[in-house]
């Protein structure tokens, strides 16, 4: 696609010469004889870049640039001036111009600068698109789950995210604490600033201190130069401290200081570094118990626990399993190039009967494995790990179920099959069955508990 260039100059000869040159270079060129005509052309021609003279009648180039920015035009400006003064150039750049050239213009210089600013504009647009996709990915509405427990987490986080408050995310491993932290960042005013994360359990105390606060040259063996830590990298943004409950008591003191005063010294340094960082911390440990045992500082716990949320384990929100399964089927089907229609009868019941000690992470791994090994267009119990298969329910049609079946069995069959039909959406299933979402969630938990009880060995 041709880039559009708008040439605005009160000199006819200059406009004609630039139009000829730019057209030969493959650009689509528009022109205007003064600032007012140029302002109108911004809306009608919609250029990608503007070559604009600074000295013009009616409205000069700087005034036009200011109006264009105020009106939200995204095109880039390269200003032209016969007065090659530093003051004029600085004034143009401060007003929002990308670059400038002096008159009489040098053709090669104009073409080179246009190429540079258009490339920069394209890169900026691509980055904005990627940021928007990332923001969309981490919106609360895109975190899969309709259960009451998860919605209550979303409610607290949505209210706290736009503030500066430190947020403590608690929950077992695999429940999605990092995903919540990213969603908090994307819902905050810092969304366009850095989101930096560090796993505090993965490093020794010495390495973690350097990772968090940076170090000066020669501060320890191997420190061949100054290195910025994660707090500096996250300046003006968000720092996610994962598994903070594993931090040593000595390092807890330094974390308390930076949380209270937003300042620290690098390892081996004496210069105080000030930062503006919003902290989101997470741990699978019971920090209240850690405080009572003396392993975690009480003052640090209260500093972290301004707002806290606890992510429920998957065994307590089994009503979310159908929608999570559908989400993973779509994701891993795309990754591995396999188009799967859904679950075969009985497969959902096998997934609901398992307690998922590894939580959502384990479910995702199980579904990815099943997608890879699936022979047909539906996942069956045979595609699941042996621990999940259990007793196989007999596959039967709705008609053959009714003679001799209890109303409980008929309702159970209707709920499970409808969920498979609508790809696990409890809200769509509720609409089709004419019952509430809450009732479906209650029944799913009931079925899973009954299956789990039936599979336990009986002792006579």
Secondary structure, DSSP 8 states (H G I E B T S, - for coil): ---EEEEE-S-HHHHHHHHHHHHHTT-EEEEESSHHHHHHHHHHH--SEEEEESS-SSS-HHHHHHHHHHTT---EEEEEES---HHHHHHHHHTT-SEEEESS--HHHHHHHHHHHHHHHHHHHHHHHHHHHHHHHTSGGGS----HHHHHHHHHHHHHHTS---EEEE--TTS-HHHHHHHHHHTSTTTTS-EEEEEGGGS-HHHHHHHHH-B-TTSSTT--S-B--HHHHTTTSEEEEETGGG--HHHHHHHHHHHHHSEEE-BT--SEEE---EEEEEESS-HHHHHHHTSS-HHHHHHHTTEEEE---GGG-GGGHHHHHHHHHHHHHHHTT----EE-TTHHHHHHTS--TTHHHHHHHHHHHHHHH--SSEE-GGGS-HHHH-S------HHHHHTT--HHHHHHHHHHHHHHHTTT-HHHHHHHHTS-HHHHHHHHHHHHHHHHHHHS----
